[in-house]
Amino acid sequence: MVQAAQNGSEPVLRAAELELRPAEFLVLAGGRPVAMTARELDLLTELMRRPDRIVSRDELYRVVWGDFRRKSDRSVDVYVGRIRHKLWQVLPERRFIHTHFGFGYRFKPEPSS
């Protein structure tokens, strides 16, 4: 479950050992900072704001890139892969972003299998 706490103008998002502070452009995993690009941070923020919900690639593209996704554009998939890798490096025992083939992605912290 994602918890939100006010910190300045935007709420801090927390889920398991992951904390995202959008106003500070900061991601903490297990208390350690995780370096992310602005686009990665925006994408993770949008996923965390929709916990336990499958979010389509089109919706993510629209809210993060501000445009409609072209059929062959794989930007969302590439950035999700980068975010997963960065989080896995710090918290290999936890999975945060789950793929639902043909639909999109779902944010929910779960133990790695």
KEDO-507614 format. One line per 4 residues: their letters; for each residue z, y, x of N, C-alpha, C. Coordinates in steps of 0.02 Angstrom, whole numbers. Layout:
<marlos>
A	Z/Y/X/Z/Y/X/Z/Y/X ~ ... $
</marlos>
This chain:
<marlos>
MVQA	0/-59/42/0/0/0/0/62/44 ~ -41/109/26/-44/172/63/5/221/33 ~ 45/251/76/93/302/55/69/369/81 ~ 78/420/41/60/487/62/122/530/65 $
AQNG	127/570/118/182/617/126/152/684/146 ~ 178/738/119/151/804/135/166/824/207 ~ 116/851/239/124/876/307/75/933/314 ~ 96/994/303/50/1050/304/8/1050/241 $
SEPV	-58/1058/249/-102/1064/191/-126/997/165 ~ -128/945/207/-153/880/185/-98/828/192 ~ -96/780/146/-44/728/152/-57/682/211 ~ -3/657/239/-6/605/290/-14/539/253 $
LRAA	-61/498/275/-73/433/244/-43/379/288 ~ -5/333/257/27/278/294/12/212/260 ~ -4/162/301/-14/94/276/6/47/332 ~ 59/8/320/86/-37/370/101/3/434 $
ELEL	73/-18/492/86/17/555/37/73/569 ~ -3/90/520/-55/141/529/-35/206/495 ~ -42/261/532/-27/327/504/-85/373/520 ~ -108/409/470/-164/455/479/-141/524/457 $
RPAE	-149/572/502/-131/642/488/-194/684/490 ~ -229/690/434/-293/726/433/-288/798/457 ~ -235/833/439/-228/903/459/-222/911/534 ~ -198/859/568/-189/861/640/-244/822/677 $
FLVL	-291/793/640/-344/751/670/-314/697/714 ~ -263/662/686/-224/613/724/-218/547/687 ~ -231/493/723/-220/426/697/-170/392/744 ~ -118/363/714/-68/326/753/-68/254/728 $
AGGR	-72/207/774/-69/136/757/-11/106/797 ~ 39/82/762/98/57/797/132/111/837 ~ 125/174/815/156/230/850/115/258/907 ~ 59/225/923/16/248/978/-45/284/951 $
PVAM	-64/338/983/-124/374/961/-187/333/972 ~ -233/339/924/-298/305/928/-352/360/929 ~ -390/362/982/-443/412/988/-500/396/939 ~ -516/444/897/-571/436/849/-612/499/847 $
TARE	-676/489/834/-720/547/824/-705/578/756 ~ -730/637/745/-720/671/680/-748/629/623 ~ -807/599/633/-838/559/580/-797/496/567 ~ -772/463/619/-730/404/610/-666/423/572 $
LDLL	-637/478/590/-576/501/556/-590/515/483 ~ -646/548/468/-664/562/398/-674/498/358 ~ -708/450/388/-721/387/354/-657/348/341 ~ -613/344/391/-549/310/383/-507/346/330 $
TELM	-507/412/330/-469/450/280/-493/432/210 ~ -558/431/199/-585/416/132/-568/345/111 ~ -570/298/157/-550/229/140/-476/225/123 ~ -435/259/163/-363/257/150/-344/293/85 $
RRPD	-383/341/65/-370/375/1/-387/332/-59 ~ -422/277/-47/-442/231/-100/-416/160/-85 ~ -351/153/-76/-324/88/-54/-338/33/-105 ~ -352/-26/-78/-360/-87/-119/-418/-82/-169 $
RIVS	-465/-37/-156/-523/-28/-200/-586/-38/-159 ~ -634/-75/-186/-698/-82/-151/-736/-17/-160 ~ -755/12/-103/-791/76/-103/-862/61/-77 ~ -911/81/-115/-980/66/-96/-1001/107/-35 $
RDEL	-1050/81/1/-1078/117/58/-1106/184/35 ~ -1139/184/-23/-1167/247/-49/-1114/300/-61 ~ -1057/279/-90/-1003/327/-102/-975/353/-36 ~ -964/308/11/-937/329/76/-986/376/111 $
YRVV	-1049/360/108/-1099/403/140/-1099/472/108 ~ -1095/473/42/-1097/537/6/-1036/580/22 ~ -976/551/23/-916/592/34/-905/609/108 ~ -928/567/154/-918/580/225/-976/620/255 $
WGDF	-1036/600/239/-1095/634/267/-1120/690/222 ~ -1100/690/159/-1119/743/113/-1191/739/89 ~ -1218/679/89/-1288/670/70/-1296/600/40 ~ -1354/585/15/-1367/519/-10/-1396/476/45 $
RRKS	-1373/415/48/-1393/367/100/-1463/342/87 ~ -1502/340/140/-1568/310/136/-1560/234/140 ~ -1603/197/108/-1598/124/104/-1585/91/172 ~ -1620/112/223/-1615/79/288/-1560/107/333 $
DRSV	-1524/157/310/-1472/189/351/-1410/144/355 ~ -1390/126/416/-1332/83/427/-1273/121/456 ~ -1273/187/450/-1221/228/481/-1151/207/460 ~ -1140/195/396/-1073/176/372/-1051/112/406 $
DVYV	-1096/63/410/-1078/-2/441/-1062/7/515 ~ -1100/48/550/-1088/59/621/-1020/92/631 ~ -1005/143/592/-941/178/600/-882/135/579 ~ -889/95/527/-835/49/508/-823/0/565 $
GRIR	-875/-24/597/-867/-69/654/-829/-37/711 ~ -844/26/724/-809/62/778/-735/71/761 ~ -721/90/699/-651/99/678/-613/33/683 ~ -643/-21/658/-611/-87/662/-595/-105/734 $
HKLW	-642/-94/779/-632/-111/849/-574/-71/879 ~ -573/-7/866/-520/36/892/-451/15/866 ~ -447/-1/802/-383/-22/773/-363/-91/800 ~ -412/-136/808/-399/-203/833/-372/-200/904 $
QVLP	-396/-153/945/-372/-147/1013/-298/-131/1016 ~ -273/-95/967/-202/-75/966/-160/-124/924 ~ -189/-147/869/-152/-192/823/-194/-254/807 ~ -202/-300/855/-245/-358/844/-218/-405/790 $
ERRF	-155/-400/774/-126/-444/723/-137/-420/651 ~ -172/-364/643/-180/-334/576/-253/-317/564 ~ -277/-330/503/-343/-308/481/-333/-255/428 ~ -372/-202/432/-364/-147/385/-425/-139/339 $
IHTH	-484/-149/365/-545/-137/326/-581/-204/315 ~ -594/-220/252/-624/-283/233/-693/-271/203 ~ -741/-313/223/-809/-308/198/-816/-349/135 ~ -848/-320/85/-867/-356/24/-943/-352/22 $
FGFG	-974/-407/47/-1047/-408/55/-1082/-392/-10 ~ -1130/-346/-5/-1169/-325/-63/-1135/-270/-103 ~ -1072/-254/-87/-1036/-203/-124/-1013/-145/-81 ~ -974/-160/-29/-949/-106/13/-887/-128/52 $
YRFK	-839/-84/59/-779/-96/99/-716/-82/58 ~ -663/-117/78/-597/-109/45/-545/-99/100 ~ -501/-50/91/-447/-38/138/-384/-71/112 ~ -358/-118/151/-294/-149/134/-267/-183/197 $
PEPS	-208/-162/221/-179/-193/280/-160/-266/265 ~ -185/-311/305/-169/-382/298/-164/-413/367 ~ -123/-466/373/-120/-500/438/-187/-530/456 ~ -204/-529/520/-266/-562/544/-257/-637/537 $
S	-312/-671/523/-306/-744/518/-318/-776/585 $
</marlos>
